[in-house]
Amino acid sequence: MSKITMTSSGLRVPESVTVPFITGDGIGKEIMPVSQLVVDAAVAQAYKGNRSVEWLELQAGEEAFRKCGSYMPAETLYALNDYHVGLKGPLMTPAGRGVRSLNVTLRQALDLYVCQRPIRFFYGVTSPVKYPERIDVCVFRENTEDIYAGIEWPFGSEAAQKFSRFLHEDLQETKVRFPETSAYGVKPVSKEGTERLVRNAIQYAIDHHKRNVTLVHNGNIMKYTEGAFCNWAFELAEREFNFYLSSGQIAVTAITCDAFFQRAILRPEEFDVIATLNLNGDYISDVFAAQAGGVGMAPSGNINYETGHGIFEVTHGVASDIAGRGIANPSSLILSAAMMLEFMGWKEAAALIVTAMERTLRQGISTADIAESVKNGRCVGTREFADTVIQMMNPGF
Ligand code: NAI
């Protein structure tokens, strides 16, 4: 098996590479195999048989729980760490209080500090806005800090009471209205965490010939966390990207969240790359995705650019209501796989997939979630959609 390794000059990807994958729950069983076929076809065509992917299945989710009593077995985490890059279907968050989301577990275990979501419009997809073709943005959401770090205590717990006393007695903090009945959460935002995210966002903009990086924040209210995020980001940009800023190749600007959400809908073309904190990023990704055809179309990568780890995954959930019917839209996973190939440096194969997706959707061929609202569209199942994407890679199309 040929593993991807990280060297001082970046990822080293063998010509015949082993890529681990997690099928996922629900519709994962339908969309994963067809997405792998699309990847295999793109790699074969782009490199004329000189490169290939060998898929290595890892256990996680409900099936893993049935087989080995754990939703996220240690071997799976070990393999993802060892092989660096992986593809992942949706995982059901186990029901029950206190069980952590498997996706959050993965991100934290591998310190995947960037949640990267490129969102663009494909002709043939229905959008609720007038000019969806103006949306072409890549969101860099910080993935490990902020109020989403998972540091919180339920109301009435010993920890919440202790925290309340600490606030009141040690810090003389009197702004908590109802201290006895409050639950508490902590919002850590660090200089290092901010810098590594913003560095990657600016570098991405430069590498992809984008004009601007926008910092979205609520620093006017949360001065020492979101305000500091903004200040640290500007300082980093001045220090490390001064040449690009002063030559006008790239502009780094900031906007507060409330103003941003208006503009994201009214003038989305103003945004190329967004760098933002965890909670803001969660909402922002969806406000763009909704305009571009919904989460069924949006890909994502959870990445640590410093260690070279990247897990590429769907943005939607397990869609239990349609699982097993062969009608799920595999686009989010197919596009996530294209992101994965690009991350590996196999840009030609990634481009083939994106172009084939454009051709397929432009011809009105799509799965039920999209086809229902497309005039004269042709509704196909999951497998037929993927087969069509593969056919559209043919230079004859
Ligand atoms: P969901 O995304 O599974 O479903 C919402 C609606 O969108 C459903 O009507 C579903 O049929 C539809 N839908 C979603 N993906 C689709 C696709 N590819 N093609 C066609 N229709 C699609 O969201 P829900 O119901 O909130 O979450 C269900 C479970 O999934 C939960 O346990 C949740 O934790 C998990 N989840 C996992 C994610 C991941 O692993 N990346 C992300 C989001 C949720």
Residues whose N, C-alpha, C, O or C-beta is under 5 A from the ligand:
A	BS01	NAI	G89 P90 L91 M92 T93 G296 V314 T315 H316 G317 V318 A319 S320 D321 I322 I327 A328 N329 D369
